Amino acid sequence: MVELTNDLYQNSSYNEFIDLSFHQYLLVCEQPILFHTGNNAVARLLKTALKEILKEKELKYIFVSHFESDECGGLTHILKEYPAATVLCSEVTARELKGFGFDFKTKIVKSGEVLKGEDFELEFIAYPAEMHLWEGLLAYEKKRALFFSSDLMVNFGQSDGVVEKGNWTDLVATVSLMQVASPEKLLKLQNSLSQLKVKFVATGHGQCFAL
C-alpha cells in the first residue's frame, strides 16, 4: 500500500486485459476504515498489507459501495483477519450479502446519514449503482474533505499511486449515463455532489485527484 495523503493509503491491482486498475483504500484514524476489499484474490494480499500498516490496531469498519466482486468479493478474507469489523453498506447490498449466505456484522446506512467517529465524519450519498440502478452509496469524509468515488470518474490505464490535479466541477460533469443510466438520477446525483467541499478524490479505478 502507498500513502497518498495524510492518513490515506491505497492498495492497487492492475488487469492488463482490460487496461484497468482497481483500488482499495485504508483510512488510518482512531477507528480505521477500509474502503472496498477487492476481489477474492486481491484480498488475500490486501490483508497482509493491512497488518503491516495497522500493526496491533484493529480494523473498525469496511465500507462497501455496492454489491460487486471488486467492491466486496474479498470480505471473507478480510473478516477472518478482523472479525470484529463492521460492514457499512446500503440495505440492498446487505440483502445481497445475506442472500449469498454471508453472515457478516453489517450496519445499514442511508443517504444523508453521517457516521461520526473519534476523528472522522463519514457522510453517505445515494448512488444508483450498476445497470439495474440498485441503491448503492458513495462516501465523503468531511474532516479531511476526502471523496470516495467508487465507479464514478473512471479512467483506464495503470494508475497505482497516481495523483493528478483536478477541478471538482469538471469531475462531477464527467459522470455520465455510462455510470448512471437514468437522466433524472444522474442529474440528482450531480446536484448532490456539487454541494460537497472536496479536496481529494479517491477513485475506484484510474488516477486520483488533488483539488
Residue pairs with C-beta under 8 A, 6 or more apart in sequence:
1 9
1 10
1 11
1 26
1 49
1 50
1 52
1 53
2 9
2 10
2 160
2 161
3 9
4 10
4 161
4 163
4 200
4 202
4 208
5 144
5 146
5 200
5 210
6 144
7 27
7 28
7 29
7 144
8 25
8 26
8 27
8 28
8 144
8 146
8 200
8 202
9 25
9 26
9 28
9 53
10 23
10 24
10 25
10 160
10 161
10 202
10 208
11 23
11 24
11 25
11 26
11 38
11 42
11 45
11 46
11 49
12 21
12 22
12 23
12 24
12 159
12 160
12 161
13 21
13 22
13 38
13 42
14 20
14 21
14 22
14 158
14 160
15 21
15 22
18 156
19 156
19 157
19 158
20 154
20 156
20 157
20 205
20 206
21 157
21 158
21 159
21 160
21 205
21 206
22 38
22 39
22 42
22 70
22 204
22 205
23 36
23 159
23 202
23 203
23 204
23 205
23 208
24 34
24 35
24 36
24 37
24 38
24 42
24 46
25 34
25 35
25 36
25 148
25 202
26 32
26 33
26 34
26 35
26 50
26 53
26 54
27 33
27 34
27 35
27 120
27 141
27 146
28 53
28 54
28 57
29 117
29 118
29 119
29 120
30 117
30 118
30 119
30 120
31 60
31 61
31 117
31 118
31 119
31 120
32 54
32 57
32 58
32 59
32 60
32 61
33 59
33 60
33 61
33 62
33 63
33 120
33 122
34 50
34 59
34 61
34 62
34 63
34 78
34 85
35 63
35 65
35 139
35 148
35 202
36 63
36 64
36 65
36 70
36 71
36 72
36 150
36 204
37 43
37 46
37 62
37 64
37 71
37 72
37 73
37 74
37 75
37 77
37 78
38 46
38 70
38 73
38 74
39 69
39 70
39 73
39 74
40 69
40 73
40 74
40 76
40 77
41 74
42 70
42 73
42 74
43 73
43 74
43 75
43 76
43 77
43 78
44 74
44 77
46 74
46 77
46 78
47 77
47 78
47 80
47 81
50 59
50 78
50 81
50 82
51 81
58 82
58 84
58 85
59 78
59 81
59 82
59 85
60 84
60 85
60 86
60 117
61 85
61 86
61 87
61 88
61 107
61 115
62 75
62 78
62 79
62 85
62 86
62 87
62 88
63 88
63 89
63 122
63 137
63 139
63 148
64 71
64 72
64 75
64 87
64 88
64 89
64 93
65 71
65 89
65 127
65 129
65 136
65 137
65 138
65 139
65 148
65 150
65 151
65 204
66 90
66 92
66 93
66 127
66 129
66 130
66 134
66 136
66 137
66 150
66 151
67 92
67 93
67 96
67 97
67 134
68 129
68 130
70 204
71 150
71 204
72 87
72 89
72 93
72 97
75 87
75 97
75 102
75 104
76 102
78 85
79 85
79 104
84 105
85 105
86 105
86 106
86 107
87 94
87 97
87 104
87 105
87 106
87 107
88 106
88 107
88 109
88 115
88 122
88 124
88 137
89 97
89 106
89 107
89 108
89 109
89 137
90 108
90 109
90 110
90 135
90 136
90 137
91 108
91 110
91 135
92 134
92 135
92 136
93 135
93 136
93 137
94 106
94 108
97 104
97 106
109 115
109 124
109 137
110 124
111 124
111 125
111 126
111 137
112 123
112 124
112 125
113 123
113 124
114 121
114 122
114 123
114 124
114 142
115 121
115 122
115 124
116 122
119 143
120 141
120 142
120 143
120 144
121 141
121 142
121 143
122 139
122 140
122 141
122 142
123 139
123 140
123 141
123 142
124 137
124 138
124 139
124 140
125 137
125 138
125 139
125 140
125 189
125 192
125 193
126 135
126 136
126 137
126 138
126 189
126 192
127 135
127 136
127 137
127 138
127 150
127 152
127 180
127 189
128 134
128 135
128 136
128 180
128 181
128 182
128 185
128 189
129 135
129 136
129 150
129 151
130 136
130 151
131 181
133 180
133 181
133 182
133 185
136 150
138 147
138 148
138 149
138 150
138 152
138 193
139 147
139 148
140 146
140 147
140 148
140 196
140 198
141 147
141 148
144 199
144 200
145 197
145 198
145 199
145 200
146 198
146 199
146 200
146 202
147 193
147 196
147 198
147 200
147 201
147 202
148 202
148 204
149 201
149 202
149 203
149 204
150 204
151 179
151 204
151 205
152 175
152 179
152 203
152 204
153 171
153 174
153 175
153 201
153 203
153 206
153 209
154 179
154 203
154 204
154 205
154 206
155 203
155 205
155 206
155 207
156 205
156 206
157 206
157 207
159 205
159 206
159 207
159 208
162 207
162 208
163 207
163 208
163 209
163 210
164 207
164 208
164 209
164 210
165 209
165 210
165 211
166 201
166 209
166 210
166 211
167 211
168 194
168 196
168 198
168 201
168 211
169 194
171 201
171 209
172 190
172 193
172 194
173 190
175 186
175 189
175 190
175 193
176 186
177 183
177 186
179 186
180 186
180 189
198 211
199 210
199 211
200 208
200 209
200 210
200 211
201 208
201 209
201 211
202 208
203 209
